[in-house]
Amino acid sequence: MFPSQFTYHAPATLGEALALLAEHGDDAKVLAGGQSLIPLMKLRFAAPPIIVDINRIPGLDTIAEEGGSLRVGALVRNRAIERSDVITSRYPTMAAAAPMISDPVVRNQGTFVGSLCHADPQGDWGSVMLALDGSVVARSVAGERVIPIGEFLDGPFTSTLRADELAVEARVPDPGSEFAGTYLKLERKVGDFATVGVAVFLATSGGTVTKAGIGLTGVGATNIKATAAEQALVGGTVSDALIEEAARLAAEAADPRTDIRGSADYKRDVVRVYVARGLRAAAATPVA
Ligand SMILES: Cc1cc2nc3c(=O)[nH]c(=O)nc-3n(C[C@H](O)[C@H](O)[C@H](O)COP(=O)(O)OP(=O)(O)OC[C@H]3O[C@@H](n4cnc5c(N)ncnc54)[C@H](O)[C@@H]3O)c2cc1C
């Protein structure tokens, strides 16, 4: 099927893009990698009259550590994350998730920030950002605001970004000096969306957990932050008993539905097993 008719804009500057979003509001949709928006338009699940293609705007494709956080620009592709030295060496949860996003074709085009804006509860990056306490920087003609990821992901395919705002970058806090993390994903076949995905992050000091992050994919109406499990880990030393307790609490936080990928009970148990497995793997490979 072909998309319904739309007017295409390809602004050359951020200012022009923001002016278009301010002028057209709900009628406009931002086009980044197009890996979710274009299929939706071709299926006519979405029929935006105005498309604002941001791909020609310079300066949005950088990955850099600055001001105590990692900054990932709106045009950073999944493939660039996979190949980034700073992410491979300092952000193990992101590094583990990157190669699990779909297939190379989608990763070459799809953007990290676009995935967050799409807010698919089966999107992998939302859980990674919840585990890492990341945020999204939203810009409009009225100014800029920084939205913590837990407030940004609002519901299935819904974020709290306003229609006149462009998400210009995502930020991830500096992991500190002793940290570990990973992402585990159960998928029916390579390239599939998650049946269950689990993002974990641990920061430690002398063996004591100082910060813990756990995000869950595909087991709720949004990606889920397993807050009680995180709190159980902080202040403890990683042991089998602590890992099992955190895994049990994470499974309690999941709210899965039975569908073609498995029953709700099965998915909840996969959360328990994967959180335990992820924490063990992370604890075994700390970066110090
Ligand atoms: C076959 C296939 C398999 C996939 N498998 C996975 C998978 O396993 N895991 C996974 O996580 N994802 C998967 N995806 C989704 C993929 O990661 C998408 O690329 C991603 O969700 C959207 O990123 P995009 O840059 O393509 O955004 P687009 O498709 O361009 O946009 C998506 C939405 O976000 C909005 N948007 C995008 N960027 C911005 C911005 N900067 N500011 C404001 N709004 C913005 C758009 O207006 C649109 O509503 C898959 C997609 C396909 C086609």
The ligand as a Gaussian input file, in Angstrom:
#p B3LYP/6-31G(d) Opt

LIG

0 1
 C       11.776000      -5.034000      10.582000
 C       12.003000      -4.182000      11.797000
 C       12.475000      -4.777000      12.963000
 C       12.707000      -4.017000      14.097000
 N       13.184000      -4.629000      15.222000
 C       13.450000      -3.891000      16.326000
 C       13.984000      -4.496000      17.484000
 O       14.283000      -5.690000      17.540000
 N       14.184000      -3.707000      18.562000
 C       13.913000      -2.370000      18.561000
 O       14.125000      -1.716000      19.572000
 N       13.421000      -1.776000      17.469000
 C       13.192000      -2.492000      16.353000
 N       12.694000      -1.889000      15.236000
 C       12.387000      -0.449000      15.283000
 C       13.611000       0.341000      14.853000
 O       14.560000       0.322000      15.893000
 C       13.219000       1.776000      14.489000
 O       14.206000       2.274000      13.697000
 C       13.024000       2.741000      15.624000
 O       12.016000       2.331000      16.489000
 C       12.627000       4.128000      15.118000
 O       13.760000       4.838000      14.799000
 P       13.786000       5.687000      13.459000
 O       14.989000       6.557000      13.539000
 O       13.677000       4.792000      12.293000
 O       12.493000       6.602000      13.635000
 P       11.363000       7.005000      12.607000
 O       10.733000       5.807000      12.010000
 O       11.867000       8.040000      11.676000
 O       10.333000       7.706000      13.627000
 C        9.624000       6.958000      14.588000
 C        8.726000       7.883000      15.391000
 O        9.504000       8.735000      16.236000
 C        9.340000      10.110000      15.865000
 N       10.677000      10.704000      15.906000
 C       11.826000      10.160000      15.411000
 N       12.868000      10.925000      15.724000
 C       12.376000      12.003000      16.402000
 C       12.986000      13.141000      16.994000
 N       14.313000      13.335000      16.966000
 N       12.197000      14.025000      17.621000
 C       10.852000      13.838000      17.663000
 N       10.218000      12.765000      17.142000
 C       10.977000      11.855000      16.508000
 C        8.731000      10.091000      14.475000
 O        7.968000      11.247000      14.219000
 C        7.887000       8.832000      14.525000
 O        6.678000       9.090000      15.205000
 C       12.458000      -2.625000      14.080000
 C       11.981000      -2.009000      12.899000
 C       11.777000      -2.782000      11.770000
 C       11.308000      -2.113000      10.507000

